[in-house]
Amino acid sequence: MKNITLAIDETVLEEVRVYAARRKTSVNGLVREFLRSIAEQEDRSARARRRLRDLMDGSTLVAGPLTWSRDELHDR
């Protein structure tokens, strides 16, 4: 595991320490969990985009010509 150094306002740090203590964790634990969740979300998003591309590439849909106008579609 790598260490990082953060610069943070003292007031913010005090508030975060209280927040962490109420949750029975540390500031380090909060930061670690936050960064892990960001990385996990990015990974899920990338997988979803790849899956969507695969579905589009494998689609056999052939759309015919438009036989209606926008006004007809909306009964204008």
PyMOL commands that set and color helices and strands:
alter all, ss='L'
color gray80, all
select helices_A, chain A and resi 10-22+27-58+70-73
alter helices_A, ss='H'
color red, helices_A
deselect
rebuild
show_as cartoon
